[in-house]
């Protein structure tokens, strides 16, 4: 039987691993200890395979995320340069109607207002966050209670 990820969760029979090597009539000859041992071995193998699959998928996703983050960083630098050059262009445009110093002062005040608004909105958003992770804490408490119930 093949698992959902395309690999067989039960390893093939070998001299050291009798799983799959017994025929229907020999099933009663295996002791409970052998069955539990085989089950434990199979479960360990399955968990190792799942962890290996998760690690492989995580590496692939991290590589994709790294490429995306690099491109976003490049876009940020490009946007910053566009913002600076656009600010100079606006200041020189205003220079046609007023002294250059006043034009640059107006552009500076404009960006200071934008920065203040963004800072206020960012502070408000940070205050609305809940770093306590209430759902995760609740599920961990439930898991601990279940484990204590299994021990009893």
N, C-alpha and C positions, 0 to 999 in steps of 0.2 A: 504494500500500500504506500502511495506517495503522498507526502504532506502537502499543505497548501502552497508552500514556497518551492516545490519541485524537488525536494530531497526526501529520502526515506528516513522517517524518524526511528525506525527499528533497524539496527545494523544487521548485516547478513550473518548467517551462522558461521562459526569458526570453532576450532577445538577448544578455545578458551571461552567462547560465548555460544552456548547452546541454543540461544533464542532462534527460532525458526527452523531448528534442526530436528525437532521432534515431529513425529507423524501423529495423526489423530488418535491412534490406539495407545500410544506411549504417554499421553498427557497425564494419566493417573499415576504414572511411575515417578513423577517429579515431586519432590517434597515441598512443603510450604516454604521452607527456607530458601530453596532454589528459586521458586517462583518470585518470592519477595526480592531476592538478590537480583534476579533478572530484571524485574520491574524497576528496581532502584538504579541498576546500570542503564537501562533504556531511558529512564527519566533524566539521568545525569547527561547522557549523550544528547538527548533532545534539548535540554537547557543550554548545553554548550553550543549546539548548532544554532539555536535561536540567538544567543549572544553574539556569535560570529556574524550572523546575518545582520543583526542590528548594528554592529560595529562597521561592517562594510557599507551599509546604507548611510550611516552617519558620516562616514568619510566622504562619500559621494555628495551628500547634501552640503557638507561643510565646504567642499571645493566650489560648488555652485554659489553658495552664499559669499564666499571670498571674492569670486569674480564680480558678483553683483555689488558688493561693498566697494570694491576698487573702482567700478564704473560710477557709483554714486559719489565717491570721493572726487573723481575727475570732474563730474558734473558740478559739484560744489565749488571747486576751484574755478571752473569756467564761469559759473554764475557770479562768483565774487568779482572776477575780472570784468565781466559785463556790467555789474553794478557800479564798480569804480569808474569805468570809462563812461557809463551813462550819466553818472553824477557830474563828471567833468564836462560832458557835453551840455547838460542842463545848466550848469554854472556859466559856461561860455555863452549859451543862448541868452540867459538873463543879463549877461554883460552888455548886450546890445542896448538895454534900456536903463542900466544902472552901473555904478562902479563895480569892478571885478571883485573887490573885497566883499561888498554887500551881497553879490550873487552867490559867492561861495559860502557866506554865512547863512543865507537862506537855505541852500541845499543841505548844509550841516544840520541846521535846526530841523529840517524835514526828516532827515535820517535819525535824529535824536528822538523825535516823536514816534517814528516807526519802531525804534528799539524799545522805547518805554512801553508802548502798547503790547509788543510781543513779550516783554519781560513780565508785565502784569498778567497777561493771559497764561503764560507758562507757569507762573507762581500759583495761579488759581487751579490749573490742571494738576500740579504736583500736590496741592492740598487735598484734591479729590481722590488721590490714589490711596489704596489700602495695602500696605506692605505686609499685613498680617497673613495673607493667603488663607482666608477662612475655610474655603472648600477643601483645600489640601489638609489643613489641620483637622477638619471634621473626619475626612476619610482615614487619616492616620489614627485618630482615636478609635474609629470603628474597627480598623484592622487590629489594633492592640487589644480591644475588647474581645474580638473573635479569637485571637491567639490565646488569650487567658481562658476563654471558654473551652478551647480545644485541649488545654493542659489539664483542666479539671476533670 
